[in-house]
Amino acid sequence: MSVKVLVTGATGYVGGRLLRRLLRRNDLDIEIRVLVRDAERARARGWPDRVEVVEGDLLDVESLRRALEHVDVAYYLVHSMYAGPDFAELDRRAARNFVMAGQRLRQLIYLGGILPDAGRDGPSSEHLESRAEVGRILREGLPTTEFRAGPIIGGGSASFEMVRYLTERLPVMVAPKWILNPVQPVGIRDALLYLQAALEREDSIGVVDIGTDPLSFKGMMTGYAEVRGLPRLILPVPVLAPRLAGRWVGFVTPIPNDLAIPLVEGVVRPVLGDTSRARELFPEIEPMSYRDAVALALKRTEEGEVFTRWSVSGDSNDPDVRLVDTEGVIREVRTRVVDAPVESVFRSFATIGGERGWLVWEWLWRLRGILDQIVGGPGLRRGRRDPEILYPGESLDFWRVEEYQPPSILRLRAEMKVPGKAWLQFEAIPEGEGTRLVQTAFFQPTGFFGWMYWYSSYPLHAFIFSDLVDALARDAREIAPTEVAA
């Protein structure tokens, strides 16, 4: 007999990953429905036809009743933390509405947070208290399984990205003493396994704490540093208020203050759960260690397999220029719409380097090549094998061709000596009667010096890369008539 499942929060970090896993479970006879605010945008995510998309809002009871019609099990994976100072009231209303609309549910599965130790000094976490209140409302009104988790460790998760950026960028940290408080992280893979396993149960089981072995927040940073091979010194001091620390995190990392502050407040007190019930009820799930979760998150990020994440990006005032800092990779994106066919745009960037040069600021490119040779890099001396055609794997000045797909994409991996990994990518995308030229410089810094290298170079990039994309656009327009005539 088929089970109808509703997933709320399917466009979020946990919900999006859970949906992908449920769709891969061919051994379960389930029908999946998702509740979203904007059905058109949700369908653009490429969900298969067997996902039923329902438009609605948790603050609208009638839309919830439509979404929950004939549903057996529902996942409650939403919160209102980004909604401003009244987020707790919004979460309260949403939970009560769900209880009113979901009276026919066999089970509701909710992911909340482990509560901090109330007996210890330090301010409370309004965010975690709200998550606990939502759990209480749901349990009192519906047959609910409530998993409580500490920091979730996975590529793209807010907790992992906070640890990653702080550790990568600061070789020496003076941090508040409460970073010595124990916390209980859980890998995103394990959190998803628990959420899936609950679906196969016939009844709800109440509150279940999940997580791996406890360690301090300092231990999370030093553990990350050891996995990455980065020497780090962390000095706890008895100062720095949580909100001030949260704003510091917001300054050092791309995580915004309205997320950084709740994350910091969540570790001001010890955050430990009792996972014995999880082991008893789900003996088949053996949570991976924190370091294994970090290593897996880094591997997934390196392989480009981060499908969901908390999302924030810093865009400049120029709509054709974007600077994005996410998952430990900085992306400097420039786009131009060119009145020329795709083939002309592709040829304009696929023939740069070698004897042709780099079109703009040639003396700076030559100087960069000389400096690279001095420190043991290849410099510009390798040139290019052919002025027109490239092959994946061959050298091009101080780059290596990583991807070459005429007439759409060219990606070059830097082999110059830099404190990190760098790529330069060009794309030609049809748009109307013209072509959108997209030029992206990627940099994955190694530690603090890598981060400093990139941002100290950014003023030069602003000139060089902007002029380069403009020169490529002009070149494509100039060669277009010749190619058409031919």
N, C-alpha and C positions, 0 to 999 in steps of 0.2 A: 504494500500500500504506500502510495506516494505521500511524502511529508512536505507541506508548504511552509517555506521559511521566509521571513522578512528580515532584511538586513538594513538597519539604519546606520548612517555614517559611512556608507559604502564609498564615498569619495574622500574619506579621511585616511589617516595613516594606518590604523589597525583594520578598519572596516574594508578598505580597498584590498589589503593583503588577504584578509579572510575570504573575501569574495572570490579571489583568484584560486585559493585553495579549495573552496567548496565546488567550484566549477570543474576542478580536476578529479573530484571524488566520484569516479564512475561506479564505485561499489555501493553508493548511497542513492536511493530512489527519492530524490528531492526536487521540488520546484522552488526556484529562487525569485523572490520579488525584492526590489530595493525601493526605499523611500528617499526622494531627493527633492530639493526646492526647485531646480530647473532641469526638467527632463531632457530638453534638447542638448544642453551642455553635457549632461551625464551620458547620453547615448554616444556623444563624440569620443568617449573614452574607449570605444571599440569593444564594448561588452557584446557577447554573442546573443543570438536571437532568443536563447532559452532563459535570458534574464528579463523578467517583466519589470519595467520601470514605471513607478507611480509617483506623480507629483503631489507634494504636500508639505506640511510643516507641523512640527511637534507642538507648536503653540495654537494650532487649529484642530480642535477635537474632531470636527466632521471629516477633515482630510485624513486624520488618523484612522477613523472608523473605516473609511474606504480602503486604506492601505492594509488594515488588519483583517479585512473580510476573508474568511475561510483559511486564515493563517494558523498553523499549529504551534510553531516555535518562532520567536522573534529575538534578534540580537539588538541590544541597546548600547550603541557605541558612539554616542554623541555627547557633547558638552558645549557650554556657552561662554567659555573662558575669554574668547576674543570679543565678546559683546559689550565690554566696558564694566564699570563698577557695579552694575546691577546684575552681573552674570549669575549670582547665586539665586536670585529671585526668578530669573528666566529658567534656570535649570529646575527649580522647584515646580514651577508651573508646567513645564514640559513633562516631568515625571508624573505629576498628577493627571495630566491629560492622557498619558499613555495608559495609566491604570484604568481610567474611565473607559477608554476605547478598547482595551485588550482583555476584557473579562472572559473571553472564550479561549484564551491561549492555554495550551498545555504546559508550556514552559517559556519563561523569559530569561535570556542569558545576558548578563551585564558585566562589563569590565570597569571596576572602580580602582581605588588606590588604597594601599596599606596605610593605616592611620599612624601618625607620629606618636611617640610615647608622651602621654598627657602628664606624666609625673615629672618630667624634666623641664628645666628652665628654657626660656626662649619663646618667641612669639608663635602663635598658632598659624597654620597654613589655611587661609580661607578657601583656597582651591581644593585641598584634600578634604576639608570639612564639608564642603558642598558636595563632593563626590560621595562621601559617606551618607549625607542626608538623602541624596538621590537614591542610593541603594536601599536605605531604610524605607522610603516611600514605596519603592517598587516591591520590596519583599512583603510589606504589610498589605499590599493590594493585589499582588499576583504571585503565582508559583515561580519563584525566582532563584536562579543560580547566580551568585555574585562572586566573581573572581576579583581578588584584591591583589594588585601588583605594585612593586616599587618602580624605580627607574627602568624603563624599557630600553634595551640595548639592541639596536639594529640600524643598518644604513638608512639615514634620513630621519631617524627619531630625534626628537628635541633633546632628550637627555644625553644620547650618544653624541650628538653634534656639539652640545655644550662642552662635554668632556674633551672631545676631539680638538675643538678650536682653542680652548684654554691650554691644553697640553702642547699642542703643536706650536702655538705662538709665543708662549712665555717660558723660556728656559729656567727662570727663577721666579717663583711666586711667593708673595707674602699674602697669606690667606687667613681668614678668621678661624678660631680654634674649633668651631663646630664642624669643620671639614673632617675632624677625627670621629664624628658620630657615625655609628654603623648604619648602613642601609642594606636593602635586600633587592638587588637588581634581578631582572629576568630577561633572557634573550627573546627577541620578537618571535623567533621560531617556536620556542616553548609556549609562549603566551597563546599563539595561534593553535598549537596542539591541544591545549586545555579547552579553548573555545570550541574546537571541532569535536573533541571527545564528549563535551556536555550535550551536544546535539543528539548523540546516539543513546542518551539515557532516556528512560521513560518518565522520570520524575525530576523535580528540582531538588537541589541539595543545600540551599542556603549559602552561607558565606564560606569561601575557600581561599586562604592565602596561598599565593604561588611565588616562586622565586628560587634562586640558587643560593649558595652559601653567602652569608653576610660578609661585608667588608666596608671599610670607611669610604667616604667620598674622596679623601686623599688617596686611598688604595685604588679607587677607580681610575684616578688620573695617573698614578704611578704604574698601575697595571697596563693602561693604554700605552704609556711611554715605553715600557719594556717590550710590548708586542711590536712597537714601531722602531725600537732600537734607539730611543732618544734619551740622553741623560737629562734628568730634571731634578731641581731642588725646590722643595715646597716647605715653607716656614710658617707654621700656624702661629697666630698672634691673637690676644684676647680683645680685639677691636673689630670694627667694620660691621655696621648694622646690616641686616638681611636686605632691606630695600636698596641701600647703597651698594651692597655687593651685587644685587641683581642688575642695577644700572651699570656697574662696571662690566658685568658679563655682556650686557647689551652693547657696550662700547667696543669691547675687544672682539666679540663674535658677531656674526650676522643675525643672531637671534634677537628679536625685538624685545623691548622692555616688558611689554604686557605678557610675554611668555617667560622671559628670563627671571623676572621677580618671583612668580609662583614656583618655578623650578627650584630657585634658591631657598625660598621659604619652606619648601618640602623637605629639606635636609637639615634645617636648623636644629631639629630634635632627632633622636634616633628613630629610624623607620624600619621596624622589624616585624615580621609576621611569623605565625606558627604554621609551617608548611607540612606538618605531620598529617593533617587531614587530606591534603593534596596527594601525598604519597600513598595513603590508605585507599582513597577512592580511584586514583589513576596510577596504579603501580607500573603501567607500561610506559609512562613518561618519566624519563630521567633527565632533569634539567641540566643543560650544559653549563660549564663553569663560566665565570665572567670573562676570563681571558679568551676562551674559545668563542664566546659570543662576539667579543671585540674583533678577533681574527676573522670570523665569518662576515661581520659587517664590513670590514675593510675589503675583504675579497669581493663581496657583492658590489661594493661601490666601484672598485677597480674594474670590474667586469661590466659596469654599466647596467646592473640589474637591480637598481633601486627604483621600484615601481610606484611607491607612495612616499610622501614625506610631509612634515610641516612645511609651509611654504611662505617665504618672504624674499623679495629681491629688491635691490636698490637700483632704481632706474634714474638716469640723468634727465635733465630737462630736454635734451634732444631725443625725440622719439625714435631716431635712427641709430642711437647709441645706447647700449645697456651694459652695465657692470653688475654681474651676478656672482655672488660668493656663496656656494652651497656644496655640501658633502665634501668639503676639503678641496674643492676645485674652483678656481677663479675663472670666470668666463667674461671676456671682453668682446661684446657682440656689436658689429656695425652692419647696417643694411642700407641698400640703395635700390630703388626701382629704376631699371635701365630700359630705355626705349630701343631694345635690340633683341634678336632671337637668343634662345638658350645657348645655341652652339657658339655664338659670338662671345657671350659672357664667359662660357667655359674656356674658350680658347684664350681669352684675355688673362685669366689667372693660371691656366695650365702651362703657359709658356714663360712664366717669370723665372728669374734666377739664371745662373750661368752667364753666357755672353750678353744676354739681354739685360741682365741686372734686375733691380727691384723697383724701377720706375721713379721712385722718389727718395730724397735724402740719401743718395748713393754714397756720399762720403761717410755718413754715419754707419751704413751697412758695412762699408769697407773697414772702418775703425773697429766695429764690433767683431769682424772677422779676424783682424790682427790681434785684438785682445784675447780672443778665444784661442788662437794659435799659441800665444805666449803662455797660457795656463794649460796647454796640452790638448786643446780641442782641435777639430779639423779646420776651422775657419772657413773661408770661402773658396779655398784652393781646389776643391773637388769639382766645382762647376756642375754641369749637367751633361749626361750622355748624348741626348738628342734635343735639338731646339724645339721640337714640336710634341714629341710623344714621351710619356713616362710609363714606368712599370712599377707596381707595388714592390717594395723592398729595395729599390735602387736609391743611391745617394743623390742629393741635390744641394750643392753648397754645404752648409752645415746642418741640413735637414735630411731625413730619411722619409721616402714616400711610404706612407702607411696605408692609404686608400686612394685609388684612382679609378673613378667610374665615369667615363664620358657619357653624356655631356652634363653631368650633374654635380659631382663632388670630387674635391682633391683635399686630402688631409696629409699634412707633413708633421713628422715627429722631430723635435729638436735634438740634435746630437752635440750641440755646443755645451760647454761647461756651465751649468746653472744649478743652484741649490734646490732642485726639484725636477719635475718633469713638465715639458712644455710641448704644445701642439699649435699649429696654425692651419685652420680649415677654411675652405672656400666652397660655397654652394651656389648653384644656378637653379632657381626654382621658377617655373612658368607662372606668370601672373598677368591675367588679361591678355593684351596684345604685346606685352613686354616680358621682362624677366626680373625677378628679385634676386639681387646679389647679396649673399650673406657671408660676411667674413668674421670668423670667431678665433680669438686667441685664447687658448686654454693654458692654465698653469696650476700644477699640483705641487705646492711648496712643501719642502722638507724642513720642518721645525721653524723656529723663530726667524732664522736668517733667510729662509726661503720666502717667508711672508714679507719681511722687510725688503728683500730684493725686488719683489714684484711691485709693491706699492711705491718704492723709491723710483722705480722705472716708469711708473704710470704717467707722469707728466710728459716724458718723451713719447710714450706710446700714443698719447692723445694726439700728438702731431703726426707721428710716423704712420700709424695705422689708419687714422682718418684720411690722410693724404693718399695712402695706398689704395683704399677702397674707392676714393674719388677717381684716382688715376685709372684703375681697372674699369670703372664704369665708362670713363671717357674713351678708353681704348676699345672697349666693346662696341660703342656707338660708331667709332671711326672705321672699324673693320667690317661692320655689319653690311654696308652697301656692297663692298667688294665681294663678300661671300655670297650675297644674294645674286649678284650679277653672274658670278661663276656658275 
